[in-house]
Amino acid sequence: MGSAKFPADGVQNELDPSYHIGAISDYYDLYQLLQANNRLDQLPTDYIQCLKRATTFVADIIFLIIASILSMIRAAVLTQRVLC
């Protein structure tokens, strides 16, 4: 199951990382509020799984961005070495 904000694949329906991270924050805030009031029973059974899928998506895109940046830096360094 998913939700209106996070379908089964875990990617927030706006498909924008900043909205996605904001939605995760909102969902986590709700979790913490319910936890503090011993009301976690009010959450759907797959709530935590939904949050995990959503945060995994963020971790994956961050990894891809960092890997791309490192690749560009490596290419620039190698180019510098060849030109020098």
C-alpha positions as CSV (number, residue, x, y, z in Angstrom):
1,M,0.0,0.0,0.0
2,G,1.1,3.6,-0.4
3,S,-0.7,6.8,0.4
4,A,-1.8,9.8,-1.6
5,K,1.6,11.5,-1.0
6,F,3.7,8.4,-1.3
7,P,2.6,5.7,-3.8
8,A,3.9,2.1,-3.4
9,D,7.2,3.0,-5.0
10,G,8.0,5.5,-2.2
11,V,8.4,8.5,-4.6
12,Q,6.4,11.5,-3.5
13,N,3.8,12.4,-6.2
14,E,5.3,15.8,-7.0
15,L,8.5,14.1,-8.2
16,D,10.6,17.0,-6.9
17,P,13.2,16.1,-4.3
18,S,12.6,19.2,-2.2
19,Y,8.8,18.5,-1.9
20,H,9.7,14.8,-1.3
21,I,12.0,15.7,1.6
22,G,9.4,18.1,3.0
23,A,6.7,15.4,2.9
24,I,9.0,12.9,4.7
25,S,9.5,15.5,7.4
26,D,5.8,16.0,7.8
27,Y,5.2,12.2,8.0
28,Y,8.0,11.8,10.5
29,D,6.6,14.7,12.6
30,L,3.2,13.0,12.7
31,Y,4.9,9.7,13.7
32,Q,6.8,11.5,16.6
33,L,3.7,13.3,17.8
34,L,1.7,10.0,17.9
35,Q,4.6,8.2,19.5
36,A,4.9,10.8,22.2
37,N,1.2,10.4,23.0
38,N,1.2,6.6,22.8
39,R,-1.1,6.7,19.8
40,L,0.9,4.8,17.2
41,D,-2.1,2.5,16.8
42,Q,-3.7,5.4,14.9
43,L,-1.2,4.9,12.0
44,P,-1.8,2.6,9.1
45,T,0.1,-0.7,9.4
46,D,2.5,0.1,6.6
47,Y,3.3,3.7,7.7
48,I,6.9,2.9,8.7
49,Q,7.5,0.9,5.5
50,C,6.2,3.9,3.5
51,L,8.6,6.2,5.3
52,K,11.5,3.8,4.7
53,R,10.7,3.6,1.0
54,A,10.5,7.4,0.8
55,T,13.8,7.9,2.6
56,T,15.5,5.2,0.5
57,F,14.6,7.2,-2.6
58,V,16.3,10.3,-1.1
59,A,19.4,8.2,-0.2
60,D,19.5,6.8,-3.7
61,I,19.3,10.2,-5.5
62,I,21.9,11.7,-3.2
63,F,24.2,8.8,-3.9
64,L,23.7,9.3,-7.7
65,I,24.4,13.0,-7.4
66,I,27.6,12.5,-5.4
67,A,28.8,9.7,-7.7
68,S,28.2,12.1,-10.7
69,I,30.1,14.9,-9.0
70,L,33.0,12.7,-8.1
71,S,33.1,11.4,-11.7
72,M,33.3,14.9,-13.0
73,I,36.0,15.9,-10.6
74,R,38.0,12.8,-11.5
75,A,37.7,13.6,-15.2
76,A,38.8,17.2,-14.6
77,V,41.8,16.0,-12.6
78,L,42.8,13.5,-15.2
79,T,42.4,16.1,-17.9
80,Q,44.6,18.5,-16.0
81,R,47.3,15.8,-15.6
82,V,47.3,15.1,-19.3
83,L,47.5,18.7,-20.2
84,C,50.3,19.6,-17.8
